[in-house]
Amino acid sequence: MLHCNMNASSLSLQNGLEDILGDLRFARRKGDLGRLALLTYCEVRRWARQAEAQELARHSSALVSNFPHASREDFLAAVDALIAELEQVRCSVVSAPGSRFSDSLH
């Protein structure tokens, strides 16, 4: 039963990551800074905490709250870097089927 729950939990985390990435890409394409800030600070950070990826959670939080960005382009570049980081996490998860999800994030 525990093994089944771990797989369901992993699948839920994978699906959540796919949803967040889709939302981030759409907001980035539209240039919606408010939506990007919300997704980065709330959704990515929440997902990372659930996935036990504390460094990713700190990075997403810092992107919005630690310092003002010099320009719109600087903020968008930081968001692009975060999206790339999430893509790497997604690729590592997809390439490691059957493994425990959070193990591939460390």
C-alpha positions in Angstrom: 0.0 0.0 0.0 2.8 2.4 0.8 4.5 1.8 -2.5 1.2 2.5 -4.3 0.8 5.8 -2.4 4.4 6.8 -3.2 3.7 6.2 -6.9 0.4 8.2 -6.8 2.2 11.0 -4.9 5.0 11.1 -7.5 2.5 11.2 -10.3 0.6 14.0 -8.6 3.9 16.0 -8.3 4.8 15.3 -11.9 1.4 16.5 -13.1 1.6 19.6 -10.9 5.0 20.4 -12.4 3.6 20.1 -15.9 0.7 22.4 -15.0 3.1 25.0 -13.5 5.4 24.9 -16.5 2.5 25.4 -18.8 1.2 28.3 -16.8 4.7 29.9 -16.7 5.2 29.5 -20.4 1.9 31.0 -21.2 2.4 34.0 -18.9 5.9 34.5 -20.2 4.7 34.4 -23.8 2.1 37.1 -22.9 4.6 39.1 -20.9 2.3 39.1 -17.9 4.7 40.2 -15.1 2.1 40.0 -12.4 1.1 36.4 -13.3 4.7 35.4 -13.5 5.5 36.8 -10.1 2.4 35.1 -8.6 3.3 31.7 -10.2 7.0 32.0 -9.2 6.4 33.0 -5.6 3.3 31.0 -4.8 3.0 28.0 -7.1 6.6 27.1 -7.8 7.6 27.6 -4.2 4.6 25.5 -3.0 5.4 22.7 -5.5 9.1 22.7 -4.6 8.3 22.3 -0.9 6.0 19.4 -1.6 8.7 17.8 -3.7 11.2 18.4 -0.9 13.3 20.6 -3.3 14.2 23.2 -0.7 16.9 24.9 -2.9 14.3 25.4 -5.7 11.8 26.8 -3.2 14.4 29.3 -1.9 15.3 30.3 -5.5 11.7 30.9 -6.5 11.0 32.9 -3.3 14.2 35.0 -3.8 13.3 35.8 -7.4 10.3 37.8 -6.2 11.0 38.9 -2.6 14.8 39.4 -2.0 15.6 42.3 -4.3 14.0 44.6 -6.9 15.0 43.9 -10.5 16.7 46.6 -12.4 14.4 46.2 -15.3 11.6 44.2 -16.9 14.2 42.4 -19.0 16.2 41.4 -15.8 13.1 40.0 -14.2 12.1 38.1 -17.4 15.7 36.7 -17.7 15.4 35.5 -14.1 12.0 33.9 -14.9 13.5 32.2 -18.0 16.3 30.8 -15.8 13.7 29.4 -13.3 11.7 27.9 -16.2 14.9 26.2 -17.5 15.6 24.9 -14.0 12.1 23.5 -13.8 12.6 21.9 -17.2 15.7 20.1 -16.0 13.8 18.8 -13.0 11.0 17.6 -15.3 13.5 15.9 -17.6 15.2 14.1 -14.7 11.9 12.9 -13.4 10.7 11.6 -16.7 14.0 9.9 -17.4 13.9 8.0 -14.1 10.5 6.1 -14.1 9.9 4.0 -11.1 12.2 6.0 -8.8 11.0 8.0 -5.9 10.3 11.5 -7.2 12.1 13.6 -4.6 15.2 11.5 -4.8 15.8 12.8 -8.4 15.6 16.4 -7.2 18.5 16.2 -4.8 
